[in-house]
């Protein structure tokens, strides 16, 4: 249901806009999904253009919804109204995580909170299937009043239209706040030109009108059609002569609304109550409205004066003449009328079919604190969170706090609402609710939880250096009331401190965490407790002493599996595994996390898992697969609008020898990370820069970058950075730096018997050894690394050994090592290191035969990614789910891939990808 706008007079002078909508429908008809956002002030004719589009799309299936001010905070309400039962029958065919997420969001089943973008993918799948059967037009009027969950999901769908027979048209009031629709194709809808405005004005003032007054009205309304139609009709000749005096759009919008308010106020009281009740009920369900009217003691006949005035139409659905009429009817009602209307709607709403909306109406029908209503809202908050996320829970909890009579309980509910607002990313609202909670007589544990939320807000705002101290103080307050939560908060403080790196301010964070460790006789069983023990021990004892604790913690974490309450610590677990040279454990955890995140739709976690998996493929020399995983992670972060994880993207660019990209990313990332106080990120990009310079043989620059990366004792990166520093310093003639770095490396590698650790240690020792000892060490290094996962460092060992042999004037022996290194780097795509090996080979007098790549096939990044996934045996729906597009878009890209590769079926794809030398995207 949507409010009914005018067509004839309101489309006067709208030829260009109508043509744009016609073109949109033509593209959708031809299988080119299209979207358009109509932007303009109230009354300018956006709804009439939407009506025009709906009328022109007679061959289309129509799905239409309008945002309603009274439900702007009822999360998921718009989506629920758009996707009626007839539109979601196809949901049963979706992959299980998508189907479950959509059904939970629509209140059709119980379950844990559904990931917002998994819901978006489900809606995309449902609408795409419908569009396959018959072209589909989705119309969204007054999108500024659509709840944020529905807006986010529909914007997600709109950004992914490609090869669908589908069009989406939104109307959005201007001026207004930024929304999820920003960045979509937009059509500004301005006022009419002077000529058309005069024609429209004459239709409502047919008598003779002084030309100066006419021109003044046209100028002051700026050609706004609704203002031209409504305002003059409600004014006396004297008022018309004085003009409107409207200097800006906001005042114009207010005057239009006020003109409707004046007309509504002239109606009988029972008619005004009916109008408000209809305005507060967004579905347009006549039967529901009649049940509500029965509770109010009035009949449906009370609508007749409003119908006669052209304000509302009670046909098969309830339809207001214009969205501005609905707004005026809702806002014009005094508080007591609002409460009566909401109370009647609450009584008329089925508590089994729509308990959330019933609780929402009850809340708005209540003026004074009422524990029964507040308790019902608190109870519904958990269901609302599962259905529509943290925003939904926050809205219910905030209203519950307002209606709670007991001060302590009011503070506790305000605190819960603040946490929900924080989870939803609404930091300002979270702080306001925290202030409300702070003045309540909270008990000790809630007071400590308040400080924890305050610290998390500070971290989310700035990630500043004071975050560890704030978290530590909150943890200390929690120790008596909730020791387990206290230790988890101490771990958050320690992890924040370590991520701060060079920017960190330890203060008393470490001492407080040490004091909170589980008692010696009370062996901690949670990985969280063991991780805290590891970070404290690592900061206070020798490296060797912490290793047993690290291995126990990693083993416990892997036994626990990936659960919502511990999944956030996978990053720390992977870093610690790197710290003890356990790349097998890190690879297994990253791969397992990626699988768990896919199955559970945990889209905030999945990019991290994909990046770590990409890193392991990178070290194994599978650069193309690493690139594919990084692109998949990027597509998710773009879809979710989260901060991209750049660490391994820049490292891949460095290994490929892409100087411009690596150094450009380095400067940008360091500037941003420095502002946030994240030393951990600075160290990671300096490591990438060191690798880049080593590939090009720029040893002085490599030494400087590696020294900056290795200065703090970072978790996980040190074992990767120290070998770079040793090689760079040796080549640059800085023996002192090289020996100091080796002492640190040997302390870490001596306790590990993994081929990776043994190979890196012996290679680094060889670089520092006398000629008589070096050769055996180089050979041992190559043998160890050949048995490891780190193919890039195996090739590096062959390169370094070959360089050493050439300097010993053993050219024939050097060629064998340098050839192996060159071909390994060339096959991987490590061009800078391949060029370094090539220069050494040429110096031995060898002719270099590069890999034959054949003709270049230039695929776009998305084509290359889809081709690789299809070649690996994934179906179109599986590829669509991974890349957050529709199956139709996958088909469209594959058709283009088949054409470029000169193949005709998926059976030929894998072979074509293997034989095509240059599949890199442009």
C-alpha positions in Angstrom: 0.0 0.0 0.0 1.1 3.5 -0.6 -0.5 6.9 -0.5 -2.2 7.9 -3.7 -0.7 10.9 -5.5 -2.3 12.9 -8.3 -1.3 12.3 -11.9 -2.7 14.8 -14.4 -1.9 18.3 -13.1 1.0 17.1 -11.0 2.8 15.8 -14.2 2.5 19.1 -16.0 5.9 20.0 -17.3 7.5 16.7 -16.3 8.4 15.4 -19.8 12.1 14.9 -19.0 11.4 13.1 -15.7 8.8 10.9 -17.3 11.3 10.1 -20.1 13.9 9.1 -17.5 11.4 6.7 -15.9 10.4 5.3 -19.4 14.1 4.6 -20.1 14.6 2.9 -16.7 11.7 0.6 -17.5 13.0 -0.1 -21.0 16.4 -1.1 -19.6 14.8 -3.4 -17.0 12.6 -5.0 -19.8 15.8 -5.7 -21.7 17.5 -7.4 -18.7 19.6 -4.5 -17.5 18.6 -3.9 -13.9 18.3 -0.2 -13.1 17.7 2.0 -10.2 16.7 5.7 -9.8 16.3 7.9 -6.7 13.9 10.8 -7.1 15.1 13.6 -4.9 13.1 16.8 -4.2 11.3 18.8 -1.6 7.8 17.9 -0.3 5.1 18.4 -2.8 7.3 18.7 -5.8 5.7 15.7 -7.6 7.8 12.7 -6.7 4.8 10.5 -5.8 3.1 11.4 -9.0 6.1 10.3 -10.9 6.1 7.0 -9.0 2.5 6.6 -10.0 3.4 7.4 -13.6 6.0 4.6 -13.5 3.7 2.1 -12.0 1.1 2.9 -14.6 3.6 2.6 -17.5 4.8 -0.7 -16.1 1.6 -2.6 -16.9 3.6 -5.7 -18.0 5.6 -5.7 -14.8 4.9 -7.2 -11.5 4.7 -4.3 -9.0 6.0 -4.3 -5.4 5.4 -1.0 -3.6 5.8 0.4 -0.2 5.9 3.8 1.5 7.9 4.9 4.5 5.7 6.0 7.4 6.9 8.4 10.1 5.2 6.5 12.9 7.2 3.3 12.1 10.6 4.8 11.3 12.0 3.2 14.4 10.2 -0.1 14.1 13.0 -2.0 12.4 12.2 -4.2 9.4 8.7 -2.9 9.2 9.0 -1.5 5.7 10.6 -4.7 4.4 7.8 -6.7 6.0 5.2 -4.6 4.2 7.0 -4.8 0.9 7.5 -8.6 0.9 4.0 -9.9 1.4 3.3 -13.6 1.4 3.0 -13.8 -2.4 6.5 -12.3 -2.9 8.4 -14.6 -0.5 7.3 -18.0 -1.7 10.6 -18.3 -3.5 12.5 -18.0 -0.3 12.3 -21.7 0.2 14.7 -22.2 -2.7 17.4 -20.0 -1.2 20.5 -21.3 0.4 19.7 -22.2 4.1 21.5 -19.3 5.7 19.8 -16.8 3.5 16.4 -18.4 3.9 16.7 -18.6 7.6 18.0 -15.0 7.9 15.0 -13.6 5.8 12.4 -15.7 7.7 13.8 -14.5 11.1 13.8 -10.9 9.9 10.2 -11.2 8.7 9.2 -12.8 12.0 8.3 -16.1 10.4 10.6 -18.1 12.6 12.7 -17.8 15.8 16.4 -17.8 15.7 19.6 -15.8 16.5 20.0 -12.3 15.1 20.3 -12.4 11.3 23.2 -10.7 9.6 21.8 -7.6 7.8 23.6 -8.3 4.6 22.7 -12.0 4.5 19.1 -10.7 4.6 20.0 -8.3 1.7 21.4 -11.2 -0.3 18.2 -13.2 0.4 16.0 -10.3 -0.7 18.1 -10.0 -3.8 17.7 -13.7 -4.5 13.9 -13.6 -4.0 13.4 -10.5 -6.2 15.7 -11.8 -8.9 13.7 -15.0 -9.1 10.5 -13.0 -9.4 12.1 -10.9 -12.1 13.0 -14.0 -14.1 9.3 -15.0 -14.3 8.1 -11.5 -15.1 9.8 -8.0 -15.1 9.6 -6.5 -11.7 9.2 -2.9 -10.6 10.0 -2.0 -7.0 8.6 1.4 -5.9 9.6 2.9 -2.5 7.9 6.2 -1.7 9.0 8.5 1.2 12.2 6.6 1.7 13.3 9.1 4.3 10.8 7.6 6.7 11.6 4.0 6.0 13.2 2.2 9.0 17.0 1.9 8.7 17.0 -1.9 8.4 14.7 -1.8 5.4 16.6 1.0 3.8 19.9 -0.7 4.2 18.6 -4.0 2.7 16.9 -2.3 -0.2 20.0 -0.2 -0.9 22.1 -3.3 -0.9 19.8 -4.8 -3.5 19.8 -1.7 -5.6 23.6 -1.6 -5.8 23.6 -5.1 -7.1 21.3 -4.9 -10.0 23.1 -5.9 -13.2 21.4 -8.4 -15.5 18.0 -8.6 -13.8 14.7 -7.7 -15.5 14.1 -5.4 -12.5 13.8 -1.7 -11.8 13.8 0.1 -8.5 12.6 3.6 -8.0 12.8 5.5 -4.7 11.5 8.9 -3.7 13.5 10.8 -1.1 12.6 14.2 0.4 15.2 17.0 0.2 16.7 18.6 2.1 17.3 15.8 4.5 20.0 13.7 6.2 22.3 11.4 4.3 20.9 7.9 3.9 22.0 4.5 2.6 20.6 5.6 -0.8 23.4 8.2 -1.2 25.5 7.3 -4.3 22.8 5.6 -6.2 21.7 7.1 -9.6 19.6 10.1 -8.7 17.2 12.4 -10.5 16.6 15.8 -8.9 13.0 16.8 -9.2 12.7 20.6 -9.1 9.8 23.0 -9.2 8.0 23.7 -12.4 9.1 26.4 -14.8 7.3 29.8 -14.7 5.0 29.0 -17.6 3.9 25.6 -16.3 3.6 27.0 -12.8 1.2 29.7 -14.0 -0.9 27.2 -15.9 -1.2 25.0 -12.8 -2.0 28.0 -10.6 -4.8 29.1 -12.9 -6.4 25.6 -12.5 -7.1 26.4 -8.8 -7.7 30.1 -9.2 -9.8 30.3 -12.3 -10.9 33.9 -11.6 -8.9 36.9 -12.7 -5.7 37.2 -10.6 -3.5 40.2 -10.7 -0.4 39.4 -12.7 2.0 40.8 -10.0 0.3 38.6 -7.3 0.4 35.6 -9.6 4.1 36.1 -10.4 4.9 36.6 -6.7 3.1 33.3 -5.8 5.0 31.5 -8.5 8.3 32.9 -7.3 7.7 32.2 -3.7 6.6 28.6 -4.3 9.5 28.1 -6.7 7.1 26.2 -8.9 6.3 23.5 -6.2 3.1 21.9 -7.6 1.5 20.9 -4.3 2.1 24.4 -2.9 0.5 25.9 -6.1 -2.5 23.6 -5.8 -3.1 23.7 -2.1 -1.9 27.0 -0.6 -3.9 29.5 -2.7 -7.1 27.6 -2.3 -6.9 28.0 1.5 -6.2 31.7 1.5 -8.4 34.8 1.3 -7.9 37.4 -1.4 -6.3 39.7 1.2 -3.9 36.9 2.1 -3.1 36.2 -1.5 -2.3 39.8 -2.1 0.3 39.7 0.7 2.1 36.7 -0.7 3.4 33.7 1.1 6.7 35.0 2.4 8.5 31.7 2.1 12.2 32.2 2.0 13.4 28.5 2.0 12.3 25.0 1.2 11.8 24.0 4.9 9.3 26.8 5.4 7.6 25.9 2.2 7.2 22.3 3.4 5.9 23.5 6.7 3.3 25.8 5.0 2.1 22.9 2.8 1.7 20.7 5.8 0.0 23.5 7.8 -2.5 24.0 5.0 -3.6 20.3 5.4 -3.6 20.7 9.2 -6.1 23.6 8.8 -8.3 21.5 6.7 -8.1 18.5 9.1 -8.8 20.8 12.1 -12.1 21.9 10.4 -13.3 18.3 10.4 -15.5 16.7 13.2 -13.5 15.3 16.1 -14.4 11.7 15.4 -13.1 12.2 11.8 -9.9 13.6 13.0 -9.4 10.6 15.3 -10.1 8.3 12.4 -7.5 10.1 10.3 -4.9 9.9 13.0 -5.5 6.2 13.5 -5.3 5.5 9.8 -2.0 7.6 9.6 -0.5 5.5 12.5 -1.4 2.2 10.7 0.9 1.9 7.7 -0.3 -1.2 6.0 -3.6 0.3 4.8 -5.6 -2.7 6.1 -9.2 -1.6 6.2 -10.3 -4.5 8.4 -7.6 -3.7 11.0 -8.7 0.0 10.9 -12.3 -1.0 11.4 -11.4 -3.1 14.4 -9.5 -0.2 15.9 -12.4 2.1 15.2 -14.7 -0.3 17.0 -12.5 0.0 20.1 -12.7 3.8 19.8 -16.5 3.6 19.6 -16.8 5.3 16.1 -17.9 3.9 12.8 -16.3 3.8 9.4 -18.8 6.5 8.4 -16.7 9.0 10.3 -14.4 9.0 7.2 -17.0 10.6 4.9 -16.1 14.2 5.7 -12.4 13.5 5.0 -13.3 11.7 1.8 -15.4 14.6 0.7 -12.5 17.0 1.4 -10.3 14.8 -0.8 -7.9 13.9 2.0 -8.4 10.1 2.2 -9.9 7.2 0.2 -11.3 4.1 1.9 -11.3 1.7 -1.0 -9.9 -1.8 -0.9 -7.0 -0.2 1.0 -6.7 2.9 3.0 -5.0 5.6 0.8 -4.2 9.2 1.7 -4.4 11.7 -1.1 -0.7 12.6 -0.7 2.0 11.6 1.8 1.9 15.1 3.2 -1.7 14.5 4.2 -0.7 11.5 6.3 2.1 13.5 7.9 -0.3 16.3 8.7 -2.9 13.9 10.2 -0.3 12.3 12.4 1.4 15.4 13.6 -1.7 17.5 14.1 -3.2 15.1 16.6 -2.8 16.3 20.2 -1.2 13.8 22.7 -4.4 12.4 24.1 -5.7 11.7 20.6 -2.4 10.0 19.7 -2.6 7.8 22.8 -6.2 6.8 22.1 -5.4 5.9 18.5 -2.3 3.8 19.4 -4.2 2.1 22.1 -7.0 1.1 19.7 -4.5 -0.2 17.2 -2.7 -2.2 19.9 -6.0 -3.8 20.8 -6.8 -4.5 17.1 -3.4 -6.0 16.3 -3.2 -9.8 16.6 -0.7 -10.6 19.5 0.3 -13.9 17.9 0.7 -12.6 14.3 2.4 -9.3 15.0 3.5 -9.0 18.7 6.2 -6.5 18.0 3.9 -4.0 16.4 1.3 -4.5 19.1 4.0 -3.8 21.8 5.1 -0.7 19.8 1.5 0.7 19.7 1.0 0.0 23.4 4.2 1.9 24.2 2.9 4.9 22.3 -0.4 4.7 24.0 1.2 5.1 27.4 2.0 8.5 28.9 3.0 7.7 32.5 5.5 5.1 33.5 4.0 1.6 33.4 6.0 -1.4 34.4 3.7 -3.9 32.5 4.2 -2.0 29.2 8.0 -1.5 29.9 8.4 -5.2 30.7 6.6 -6.2 27.5 8.9 -3.9 25.5 12.0 -5.4 27.2 10.7 -8.9 26.4 10.0 -8.0 22.8 13.5 -6.4 22.4 15.2 -9.8 22.3 12.8 -11.0 19.5 13.2 -7.6 17.7 17.0 -8.0 17.8 16.8 -11.5 16.2 14.3 -10.2 13.6 15.9 -6.9 12.7 19.2 -6.4 14.6 20.6 -4.2 17.3 18.7 -1.1 16.1 15.4 -2.8 16.7 16.4 -3.9 20.1 17.7 -0.5 21.0 14.4 1.2 20.0 12.4 -1.1 22.2 14.8 -0.9 25.1 15.0 2.9 24.9 11.2 3.2 25.1 11.1 0.6 27.9 13.6 2.7 29.9 11.4 5.8 29.5 8.4 3.9 30.8 10.0 2.2 33.7 8.9 3.6 37.1 11.6 2.0 39.3 14.8 4.2 39.1 17.3 1.3 39.3 15.5 -0.8 36.8 15.2 2.3 34.5 18.9 2.7 34.7 19.6 -0.9 33.9 17.3 -0.8 30.9 18.9 2.4 29.7 22.3 0.7 30.0 21.0 -2.2 27.9 19.6 0.2 25.3 23.0 2.0 25.2 24.8 -1.3 24.6 22.3 -2.0 21.8 22.8 1.4 20.3 26.6 0.9 20.4 26.2 -2.5 18.7 24.1 -0.7 16.0 26.8 1.9 15.5 24.6 4.8 16.9 27.3 6.3 19.1 25.6 9.6 19.9 22.4 7.8 20.9 24.4 5.4 23.0 26.1 8.2 24.9 22.7 9.9 25.6 21.3 6.7 27.0 24.5 6.1 29.0 24.0 9.6 30.6 20.5 8.5 31.6 21.8 5.3 33.1 24.6 7.1 34.9 22.2 9.2 37.0 20.3 6.1 38.1 21.1 4.2 41.4 22.8 1.3 39.6 24.3 -1.6 41.5 28.0 -2.3 41.4 28.0 -4.7 38.4 25.8 -2.4 36.3 28.0 0.6 37.2 31.0 -1.4 36.0 29.2 -2.5 32.8 28.4 1.2 32.2 32.1 2.1 32.3 32.8 -0.8 29.9 30.3 0.5 27.4 31.8 4.0 27.8 35.2 2.6 27.0 33.9 0.8 23.9 32.2 4.0 22.7 35.5 5.8 23.1 37.3 3.1 21.1 34.7 3.1 18.4 35.0 6.9 18.1 38.7 7.4 18.0 40.5 4.1 18.8 42.6 6.4 20.9 45.4 5.7 23.2 43.2 6.1 26.3 41.0 3.1 25.4 43.2 0.5 27.1 43.1 2.5 30.3 39.3 3.0 30.2 38.8 -0.8 29.5 41.1 -1.7 32.3 39.3 0.6 34.8 36.0 -1.0 33.8 37.4 -4.5 34.2 38.7 -3.7 37.7 35.2 -2.6 38.7 33.8 -5.9 37.4 36.1 -8.2 39.2 34.0 -8.7 42.4 30.6 -9.0 40.7 31.5 -10.9 37.5 35.1 -12.3 37.4 34.7 -13.9 34.0 33.4 -10.7 32.3 36.2 -8.9 34.2 38.9 -11.1 32.7 37.4 -10.8 29.3 37.5 -7.0 29.7 41.1 -7.1 30.9 41.9 -9.1 27.8 40.2 -6.4 25.6 42.4 -3.8 27.4 45.6 -5.8 26.8 44.7 -6.5 23.2 43.9 -2.8 22.6 47.2 -1.9 24.2 49.2 -4.3 22.0 47.4 -3.1 18.9 48.4 0.4 19.8 52.0 -0.7 19.4 54.3 2.3 19.4 51.4 4.6 20.3 50.4 2.7 23.4 50.3 4.1 26.9 50.6 1.1 29.3 49.8 3.0 32.5 48.5 0.5 35.0 46.8 -1.8 32.4 49.4 -4.6 32.6 49.5 -4.6 36.4 45.7 -4.6 36.6 45.4 -7.5 34.2 48.1 -9.5 36.0 46.2 -9.1 39.3 43.0 -10.4 37.6 44.5 -13.7 36.4 42.6 -16.8 37.4 44.0 -18.3 40.7 46.9 -20.8 40.2 44.9 -23.7 41.7 41.9 -22.8 39.6 43.1 -23.9 36.2 41.3 -21.7 33.6 39.5 -23.7 31.0 38.2 -20.8 28.7 40.5 -19.8 25.9 39.7 -16.2 26.9 41.3 -16.7 30.3 44.3 -18.4 28.8 44.8 -15.7 26.2 44.9 -13.1 29.1 47.5 -15.2 30.8 49.5 -15.3 27.6 49.5 -11.6 27.0 50.4 -10.8 30.6 53.2 -13.5 30.7 54.5 -12.3 27.3 54.8 -8.8 28.6 56.5 -9.7 31.8 58.7 -12.8 31.1 61.2 -14.1 28.6 59.9 -15.3 25.3 60.8 -19.0 26.0 58.7 -18.9 29.2 55.5 -18.0 27.5 55.5 -20.7 24.8 53.8 -23.4 26.7 51.0 -21.0 27.6 50.6 -20.0 24.0 50.3 -23.6 22.8 47.7 -24.4 25.5 45.6 -21.4 24.7 45.6 -22.1 20.9 44.7 -25.7 21.6 41.8 -24.7 23.9 40.5 -22.1 21.4 40.5 -24.8 18.6 38.7 -27.2 20.9 36.0 -24.6 21.7 35.3 -24.1 18.0 33.9 -21.0 16.5 31.1 -19.6 18.7 29.6 -16.1 18.7 31.0 -15.5 22.2 34.6 -16.3 21.2 34.9 -15.7 17.5 36.2 -12.2 18.0 39.4 -13.7 19.4 40.3 -15.6 16.3 42.5 -12.7 15.2 44.5 -12.9 18.4 44.7 -16.7 18.2 46.1 -16.5 14.6 48.7 -13.9 15.6 49.8 -16.0 18.6 50.1 -19.1 16.3 52.4 -17.1 14.0 54.4 -16.1 17.1 55.3 -19.7 17.7 55.8 -20.6 14.0 52.7 -22.7 13.9 51.5 -21.8 10.5 49.5 -25.0 10.3 47.3 -24.0 13.2 46.8 -20.5 11.9 45.9 -21.7 8.4 43.4 -24.2 9.9 41.8 -21.6 12.1 41.5 -19.1 9.3 40.0 -21.7 7.0 37.7 -23.0 9.7 36.6 -19.5 10.6 35.9 -18.7 7.0 33.7 -21.8 6.7 31.9 -21.0 10.0 31.4 -17.4 9.0 29.9 -18.4 5.6 27.5 -20.9 7.2 26.5 -18.5 9.9 26.3 -15.4 7.7 28.8 -13.6 10.0 29.8 -10.9 7.5 31.7 -8.7 9.9 34.0 -11.7 10.6 34.3 -13.2 7.2 36.6 -10.6 5.6 39.1 -11.1 8.4 39.1 -14.9 7.8 39.4 -14.4 4.1 42.4 -12.1 4.5 44.2 -14.6 6.7 43.4 -17.4 4.3 44.7 -15.2 1.5 47.9 -14.6 3.4 48.6 -18.3 3.7 47.9 -18.8 -0.1 50.3 -15.9 -0.7 53.1 -17.5 1.3 52.4 -20.7 -0.5 53.0 -18.8 -3.8 49.4 -19.0 -5.0 49.0 -15.3 -5.7 46.0 -15.6 -7.9 44.0 -17.5 -5.2 45.1 -15.0 -2.6 43.9 -12.2 -4.9 40.5 -14.0 -5.3 40.1 -14.2 -1.5 41.1 -10.6 -1.0 38.6 -9.4 -3.7 35.9 -11.5 -2.0 36.7 -9.9 1.3 36.7 -6.4 -0.4 33.3 -7.1 -1.9 31.9 -7.9 1.5 33.4 -4.9 3.2 32.0 -2.7 0.4 28.6 -4.3 0.8 28.6 -3.9 4.6 30.4 -0.5 4.4 32.9 -1.6 7.1 36.5 -0.7 7.2 38.5 -2.8 4.7 41.3 -4.9 6.1 44.3 -3.7 4.1 47.2 -5.6 5.7 47.3 -8.5 3.3 46.2 -6.6 0.2 49.3 -4.4 0.5 51.5 -7.4 1.2 50.3 -9.1 -2.0 51.0 -5.9 -3.9 54.5 -5.9 -2.4 55.3 -9.5 -3.3 54.1 -8.8 -6.9 56.5 -5.9 -7.1 53.7 -3.3 -7.7 55.7 -0.3 -6.4 53.1 2.4 -7.1 50.3 0.5 -5.4 52.3 -0.6 -2.4 53.8 2.7 -1.6 50.6 4.6 -2.3 48.7 2.3 0.1 51.5 2.5 2.6 51.3 6.3 2.8 47.5 6.3 3.1 47.3 3.5 5.6 50.0 4.9 7.8 48.4 8.3 7.9 45.0 6.8 8.9 46.5 4.4 11.4 48.5 7.1 13.0 45.4 9.2 13.5 43.7 6.3 15.1 46.7 5.3 17.2 47.0 1.8 15.7 50.7 1.0 15.7 49.9 -2.6 14.8 48.7 -1.5 11.3 51.8 0.7 10.8 54.1 -2.2 11.5 52.2 -4.4 9.0 52.5 -1.9 6.1 56.2 -1.2 6.9 56.8 -5.0 6.7 55.2 -4.9 3.2 57.4 -2.0 2.2 60.5 -3.8 3.3 59.5 -6.8 1.2 58.9 -4.6 -1.8 62.4 -2.9 -1.5 64.1 -6.3 -1.0 62.6 -7.5 -4.3 64.0 -4.5 -6.1 67.4 -4.8 -4.4 67.0 -1.5 -2.6 68.6 -2.7 0.6 69.0 0.6 2.4 65.3 1.4 2.0 64.4 -2.2 3.0 66.5 -1.9 6.1 64.8 1.3 7.2 61.3 -0.1 6.6 62.0 -3.4 8.3 63.6 -1.7 11.3 60.5 0.5 11.7 58.3 -2.6 11.4 60.4 -4.6 14.0 60.9 -1.9 16.6 57.9 -2.7 18.8 57.5 -6.3 19.9 54.4 -7.0 17.9 52.5 -10.3 18.1 52.7 -12.4 15.0 54.6 -10.1 12.6 58.0 -10.3 14.3 58.8 -13.8 12.9 58.1 -12.4 9.4 59.8 -9.1 9.8 63.1 -10.1 11.4 64.3 -12.3 8.4 63.6 -9.3 6.1 65.6 -7.0 8.4 68.5 -9.5 8.6 68.8 -9.9 4.8 68.4 -6.2 4.1 70.9 -5.2 6.7 73.5 -7.7 5.6 73.2 -6.5 2.0 73.3 -2.9 3.1 76.5 -3.6 5.1 74.9 -2.9 8.5 76.3 -5.9 10.3 75.4 -4.7 13.8 71.7 -4.3 12.9 71.7 -7.8 11.2 73.3 -9.5 14.3 70.9 -7.8 16.7 68.0 -8.9 14.6 69.3 -12.4 14.4 69.6 -12.7 18.2 65.9 -11.8 18.5 65.0 -14.3 15.7 67.1 -17.1 17.2 65.3 -16.7 20.5 62.0 -17.3 18.8 63.0 -20.1 16.3 65.2 -22.2 18.6 62.2 -23.6 20.4 60.3 -24.6 17.3 61.0 -27.7 15.1 58.7 -26.7 12.3 60.3 -26.7 8.8 59.4 -23.0 8.5 61.2 -22.0 11.7 64.3 -24.2 11.0 64.5 -23.0 7.4 64.3 -19.3 8.2 66.8 -19.6 11.0 69.4 -21.5 9.0 69.0 -19.1 6.0 69.4 -16.1 8.2 72.4 -17.7 10.0 74.0 -18.4 6.6 73.8 -14.7 5.6 75.8 -13.9 8.7 78.3 -16.8 8.4 81.8 -17.1 7.0 82.1 -18.6 3.6 83.2 -22.0 4.9 80.1 -22.4 7.1 77.5 -20.7 4.9 77.1 -23.3 2.2 75.9 -26.1 4.4 73.5 -23.7 6.1 72.1 -22.5 2.8 71.5 -26.1 1.7 69.8 -27.0 5.0 67.6 -23.9 4.7 66.4 -24.9 1.2 65.7 -28.5 2.4 63.7 -27.3 5.4 61.7 -24.7 3.5 60.9 -27.2 0.7 59.0 -29.2 3.3 57.2 -26.1 4.6 54.1 -24.2 3.4 56.1 -21.0 2.7 57.0 -21.5 -1.0 57.9 -17.8 -1.3 60.7 -18.2 1.2 61.9 -21.4 -0.3 62.4 -19.5 -3.6 64.0 -16.7 -1.6 66.5 -19.2 -0.1 67.3 -20.5 -3.6 67.8 -16.9 -4.7 70.1 -15.9 -1.8 72.1 -19.1 -2.1 72.5 -18.6 -5.9 73.6 -15.0 -5.3 76.2 -16.3 -2.8 77.4 -19.0 -5.2 77.9 -16.4 -8.0 80.0 -14.2 -5.7 82.1 -17.3 -5.0 82.7 -17.5 -8.8 80.8 -20.8 -9.0 78.7 -19.8 -12.0 77.5 -23.2 -13.0 76.3 -24.1 -9.5 74.8 -20.6 -9.2 72.7 -21.0 -12.4 70.9 -24.1 -11.0 69.7 -22.2 -7.9 69.0 -19.0 -9.7 67.0 -20.7 -12.5 64.9 -22.5 -9.9 64.3 -19.3 -8.0 63.5 -17.3 -11.2 61.0 -19.8 -12.5 59.3 -20.1 -9.1 59.0 -16.3 -8.8 57.9 -15.9 -12.4 55.2 -18.6 -12.0 53.9 -17.0 -8.8 53.9 -13.5 -10.2 56.5 -12.1 -7.9 57.9 -9.9 -10.6 60.4 -7.9 -8.5 62.1 -11.0 -7.1 62.0 -12.6 -10.5 63.8 -9.6 -12.0 66.4 -9.8 -9.2 67.0 -13.5 -10.0 67.1 -12.7 -13.8 69.8 -10.0 -13.2 71.9 -12.5 -11.3 71.4 -15.2 -14.0 72.5 -12.7 -16.7 75.6 -12.0 -14.7 76.5 -15.7 -14.9 76.2 -15.5 -18.6 73.0 -17.5 -18.8 70.2 -16.7 -21.2 66.9 -16.3 -19.5 63.9 -18.0 -21.0 60.7 -16.6 -19.6 57.5 -18.4 -19.3 55.4 -18.4 -22.5 52.1 -16.7 -21.5 50.3 -17.0 -24.9 47.8 -14.4 -25.9 46.6 -12.1 -23.1 43.0 -12.5 -22.0 41.8 -9.3 -20.3 39.1 -9.9 -17.8 37.6 -7.4 -15.4 38.3 -8.1 -11.7 34.8 -9.5 -11.2 35.0 -11.6 -14.4 38.3 -13.1 -13.3 36.9 -13.8 -9.8 33.7 -15.4 -11.1 35.6 -17.4 -13.7 37.9 -18.8 -11.1 35.1 -19.8 -8.8 33.2 -21.4 -11.6 36.3 -23.2 -12.7 36.6 -24.6 -9.2 33.2 -26.2 -9.6 31.0 -23.7 -7.7 27.4 -23.4 -9.0 26.0 -20.0 -10.0 23.9 -19.7 -6.8 27.0 -20.6 -4.7 29.1 -17.9 -6.6 26.3 -15.4 -6.2 26.2 -16.0 -2.4 29.9 -15.6 -2.0 30.2 -12.4 -4.1 26.9 -10.8 -2.9 25.3 -10.6 -6.4 22.4 -12.3 -7.9 22.6 -15.5 -9.9 21.5 -13.6 -13.0 24.6 -11.3 -12.6 26.8 -14.4 -12.4 25.3 -15.8 -15.6 25.8 -12.4 -17.3 29.5 -12.3 -16.4 30.1 -15.9 -17.3 28.7 -15.3 -20.8 31.3 -12.5 -21.3 34.0 -14.8 -19.9 33.1 -17.5 -22.3 33.2 -15.1 -25.2 36.6 -13.8 -24.2 38.1 -17.2 -23.6 36.4 -18.6 -26.8 34.7 -21.4 -25.0 31.0 -22.5 -25.0 30.5 -24.4 -21.7 31.5 -24.6 -18.1 33.3 -28.0 -18.8 35.9 -26.1 -20.9 36.4 -23.4 -18.3 38.9 -25.1 -16.0 41.1 -26.1 -18.9 40.9 -22.6 -20.4 42.0 -21.0 -17.1 44.9 -23.4 -16.9 46.1 -22.8 -20.4 45.5 -19.1 -20.5 48.7 -17.4 -19.4 47.5 -13.9 -18.5 44.1 -14.0 -16.7 45.0 -11.0 -14.5 42.2 -8.5 -14.3 42.5 -5.0 -15.8 
